[in-house]
Amino acid sequence: VSTQSTGKRLAEVWMDHYKQIYYWYSPGSETRDAGDTSGRTHLRERLGCKSFKWYLDTVYPDLFVPSLNYNGRGAISNPTSNLCLDSFGSADHYHTVKAGLYYCHNQGGNQVWMGMDSSEGVAESFLVFGFDVPAGSSSS
C-alpha cells in the first residue's frame, strides 16, 4: 500500500468536500486507486464522527482553508520572460505575502494563485495557498 493511496483514502473518508484541497496539493491523487473505503466510511458513520468542517472550526480554527468557490486558479506568468509571481513561501499568520518574480517552474506550490470573489470576505483580489497543481493546468 503506497503513501499516496493512504492519503487518498484519508481524503475520501474523512475530509468531506474539503478533499478537493488535498487533490490540489497532491497532483495525480484524484485518479489514483484508493482501494475499498466502504469499511472506514461505515465506521465513521457508525461512530457518529464529526464532519471535517467541525474539525477545522473546533480543533484547528487558526488554519487558513481556501474557499472552494474561486474565479480562477493557476500561475500568473509572463511567457516572454518565463517569470511567474511567486510568494517564496512568505505567507504569515495573517495570510499576507511578500511576492516577487521567479522563473516559472510549473509545479504549483508558491506560484499558485486563486482569484477570489469579494463576497467571500476576502479583501485581496488574489491569494496564494502554496498548493501544487498538475503540470499544464496553470494559466497565464
C-alpha positions as YAML, in Angstrom:
chain: A
units: angstrom
residues:
- id: 1
  name: VAL
  ca: [0.00, 0.00, 0.00]
- id: 2
  name: SER
  ca: [1.55, 3.30, -1.11]
- id: 3
  name: THR
  ca: [1.60, 6.54, 0.85]
- id: 4
  name: GLN
  ca: [-0.32, 8.19, -1.97]
- id: 5
  name: SER
  ca: [-3.12, 5.60, -1.73]
- id: 6
  name: THR
  ca: [-3.25, 6.05, 2.04]
- id: 7
  name: GLY
  ca: [-3.56, 9.82, 1.57]
- id: 8
  name: LYS
  ca: [-6.37, 9.40, -0.91]
- id: 9
  name: ARG
  ca: [-8.24, 7.02, 1.43]
- id: 10
  name: LEU
  ca: [-7.88, 9.54, 4.25]
- id: 11
  name: ALA
  ca: [-9.22, 12.32, 1.99]
- id: 12
  name: GLU
  ca: [-12.13, 10.24, 0.71]
- id: 13
  name: VAL
  ca: [-13.26, 9.01, 4.14]
- id: 14
  name: TRP
  ca: [-12.61, 11.99, 6.42]
- id: 15
  name: MET
  ca: [-12.30, 15.27, 4.51]
- id: 16
  name: ASP
  ca: [-15.81, 15.55, 3.02]
- id: 17
  name: HIS
  ca: [-15.86, 18.19, 0.26]
- id: 18
  name: TYR
  ca: [-12.52, 19.58, 1.53]
- id: 19
  name: LYS
  ca: [-10.85, 16.62, -0.16]
- id: 20
  name: GLN
  ca: [-10.59, 18.80, -3.27]
- id: 21
  name: ILE
  ca: [-7.91, 20.82, -1.47]
- id: 22
  name: TYR
  ca: [-5.92, 17.63, -0.89]
- id: 23
  name: TYR
  ca: [-6.22, 16.85, -4.60]
- id: 24
  name: TRP
  ca: [-4.82, 20.30, -5.47]
- id: 25
  name: TYR
  ca: [-1.88, 19.64, -3.17]
- id: 26
  name: SER
  ca: [-1.21, 16.11, -4.40]
- id: 27
  name: PRO
  ca: [-1.27, 16.06, -8.21]
- id: 28
  name: GLY
  ca: [-2.48, 12.77, -9.68]
- id: 29
  name: SER
  ca: [-4.06, 11.58, -6.45]
- id: 30
  name: GLU
  ca: [-7.64, 12.13, -7.62]
- id: 31
  name: THR
  ca: [-7.32, 9.40, -10.24]
- id: 32
  name: ARG
  ca: [-5.28, 7.02, -8.05]
- id: 33
  name: ASP
  ca: [-6.94, 3.83, -6.80]
- id: 34
  name: ALA
  ca: [-7.63, 4.13, -3.08]
- id: 35
  name: GLY
  ca: [-8.98, 0.63, -2.73]
- id: 36
  name: ASP
  ca: [-12.20, -0.17, -0.89]
- id: 37
  name: THR
  ca: [-13.03, 2.61, 1.59]
- id: 38
  name: SER
  ca: [-16.52, 1.40, 2.46]
- id: 39
  name: GLY
  ca: [-15.44, -0.19, 5.75]
- id: 40
  name: ARG
  ca: [-13.89, 3.05, 7.02]
- id: 41
  name: THR
  ca: [-16.83, 5.11, 5.74]
- id: 42
  name: HIS
  ca: [-19.29, 2.83, 7.60]
- id: 43
  name: LEU
  ca: [-17.13, 3.02, 10.73]
- id: 44
  name: ARG
  ca: [-17.18, 6.83, 10.59]
- id: 45
  name: GLU
  ca: [-20.98, 6.79, 10.25]
- id: 46
  name: ARG
  ca: [-21.48, 4.15, 12.96]
- id: 47
  name: LEU
  ca: [-19.33, 6.06, 15.45]
- id: 48
  name: GLY
  ca: [-21.10, 9.32, 14.63]
- id: 49
  name: CYS
  ca: [-17.84, 11.12, 13.88]
- id: 50
  name: LYS
  ca: [-18.00, 14.85, 13.36]
- id: 51
  name: SER
  ca: [-17.57, 16.49, 9.97]
- id: 52
  name: PHE
  ca: [-14.24, 17.75, 8.70]
- id: 53
  name: LYS
  ca: [-15.67, 21.29, 8.92]
- id: 54
  name: TRP
  ca: [-16.27, 20.71, 12.64]
- id: 55
  name: TYR
  ca: [-12.63, 19.63, 12.99]
- id: 56
  name: LEU
  ca: [-11.40, 22.75, 11.19]
- id: 57
  name: ASP
  ca: [-13.67, 25.08, 13.17]
- id: 58
  name: THR
  ca: [-13.13, 23.46, 16.58]
- id: 59
  name: VAL
  ca: [-9.75, 21.76, 16.66]
- id: 60
  name: TYR
  ca: [-7.73, 23.89, 14.25]
- id: 61
  name: PRO
  ca: [-9.56, 27.23, 13.89]
- id: 62
  name: ASP
  ca: [-6.34, 29.13, 13.05]
- id: 63
  name: LEU
  ca: [-5.72, 27.08, 9.92]
- id: 64
  name: PHE
  ca: [-6.43, 29.07, 6.79]
- id: 65
  name: VAL
  ca: [-8.54, 26.96, 4.46]
- id: 66
  name: PRO
  ca: [-9.01, 28.26, 0.93]
- id: 67
  name: SER
  ca: [-12.52, 28.64, -0.37]
- id: 68
  name: LEU
  ca: [-13.65, 26.11, -2.92]
- id: 69
  name: ASN
  ca: [-15.54, 28.99, -4.61]
- id: 70
  name: TYR
  ca: [-12.93, 30.77, -6.68]
- id: 71
  name: ASN
  ca: [-12.93, 32.53, -10.03]
- id: 72
  name: GLY
  ca: [-9.65, 31.10, -11.28]
- id: 73
  name: ARG
  ca: [-6.61, 29.17, -10.11]
- id: 74
  name: GLY
  ca: [-3.13, 28.95, -11.56]
- id: 75
  name: ALA
  ca: [0.12, 30.78, -12.17]
- id: 76
  name: ILE
  ca: [0.40, 34.45, -13.01]
- id: 77
  name: SER
  ca: [3.13, 34.47, -15.61]
- id: 78
  name: ASN
  ca: [4.86, 36.43, -18.33]
- id: 79
  name: PRO
  ca: [5.53, 33.93, -21.14]
- id: 80
  name: THR
  ca: [8.10, 36.22, -22.78]
- id: 81
  name: SER
  ca: [10.38, 36.32, -19.74]
- id: 82
  name: ASN
  ca: [9.26, 32.96, -18.26]
- id: 83
  name: LEU
  ca: [8.82, 34.73, -14.92]
- id: 84
  name: CYS
  ca: [5.94, 33.98, -12.53]
- id: 85
  name: LEU
  ca: [4.56, 35.73, -9.50]
- id: 86
  name: ASP
  ca: [5.94, 33.75, -6.55]
- id: 87
  name: SER
  ca: [5.25, 34.05, -2.82]
- id: 88
  name: PHE
  ca: [8.56, 32.40, -1.86]
- id: 89
  name: GLY
  ca: [6.63, 30.68, 0.95]
- id: 90
  name: SER
  ca: [6.25, 34.00, 2.77]
- id: 91
  name: ALA
  ca: [2.60, 33.70, 3.91]
- id: 92
  name: ASP
  ca: [2.31, 34.67, 7.55]
- id: 93
  name: HIS
  ca: [-0.31, 34.00, 10.21]
- id: 94
  name: TYR
  ca: [-2.49, 36.77, 8.74]
- id: 95
  name: HIS
  ca: [-2.25, 35.26, 5.23]
- id: 96
  name: THR
  ca: [-0.31, 38.19, 3.81]
- id: 97
  name: VAL
  ca: [2.52, 37.50, 1.41]
- id: 98
  name: LYS
  ca: [5.53, 39.31, 0.03]
- id: 99
  name: ALA
  ca: [5.50, 38.26, -3.58]
- id: 100
  name: GLY
  ca: [8.13, 38.66, -6.26]
- id: 101
  name: LEU
  ca: [9.11, 37.24, -9.61]
- id: 102
  name: TYR
  ca: [10.82, 33.90, -10.06]
- id: 103
  name: TYR
  ca: [11.38, 31.60, -13.01]
- id: 104
  name: CYS
  ca: [8.21, 29.62, -13.77]
- id: 105
  name: HIS
  ca: [8.67, 26.01, -12.63]
- id: 106
  name: ASN
  ca: [5.13, 24.71, -13.48]
- id: 107
  name: GLN
  ca: [4.99, 22.73, -10.24]
- id: 108
  name: GLY
  ca: [2.43, 24.87, -8.47]
- id: 109
  name: GLY
  ca: [3.40, 25.48, -4.86]
- id: 110
  name: ASN
  ca: [4.33, 29.09, -4.22]
- id: 111
  name: GLN
  ca: [3.29, 30.05, -7.77]
- id: 112
  name: VAL
  ca: [-0.38, 29.02, -7.46]
- id: 113
  name: TRP
  ca: [-2.75, 31.93, -7.05]
- id: 114
  name: MET
  ca: [-6.52, 31.97, -6.75]
- id: 115
  name: GLY
  ca: [-8.89, 34.71, -7.81]
- id: 116
  name: MET
  ca: [-11.46, 35.14, -5.09]
- id: 117
  name: ASP
  ca: [-14.83, 36.84, -5.19]
- id: 118
  name: SER
  ca: [-15.01, 39.79, -2.77]
- id: 119
  name: SER
  ca: [-18.28, 38.35, -1.41]
- id: 120
  name: GLU
  ca: [-16.17, 35.63, 0.22]
- id: 121
  name: GLY
  ca: [-14.98, 38.29, 2.68]
- id: 122
  name: VAL
  ca: [-11.55, 38.45, 1.08]
- id: 123
  name: ALA
  ca: [-10.16, 41.93, 0.55]
- id: 124
  name: GLU
  ca: [-7.34, 40.89, -1.76]
- id: 125
  name: SER
  ca: [-8.11, 40.03, -5.35]
- id: 126
  name: PHE
  ca: [-5.62, 37.15, -5.38]
- id: 127
  name: LEU
  ca: [-4.32, 34.92, -2.64]
- id: 128
  name: VAL
  ca: [-1.59, 32.30, -2.64]
- id: 129
  name: PHE
  ca: [-2.02, 28.98, -0.90]
- id: 130
  name: GLY
  ca: [1.12, 27.01, -1.66]
- id: 131
  name: PHE
  ca: [-0.72, 24.12, -3.27]
- id: 132
  name: ASP
  ca: [0.57, 22.14, -6.19]
- id: 133
  name: VAL
  ca: [-1.39, 21.70, -9.38]
- id: 134
  name: PRO
  ca: [-0.78, 19.20, -12.16]
- id: 135
  name: ALA
  ca: [1.66, 20.35, -14.83]
- id: 136
  name: GLY
  ca: [-0.07, 22.09, -17.69]
- id: 137
  name: SER
  ca: [-3.02, 23.29, -15.61]
- id: 138
  name: SER
  ca: [-1.55, 26.69, -14.73]
- id: 139
  name: SER
  ca: [-2.97, 29.67, -16.52]
- id: 140
  name: SER
  ca: [-1.09, 32.62, -17.95]
...
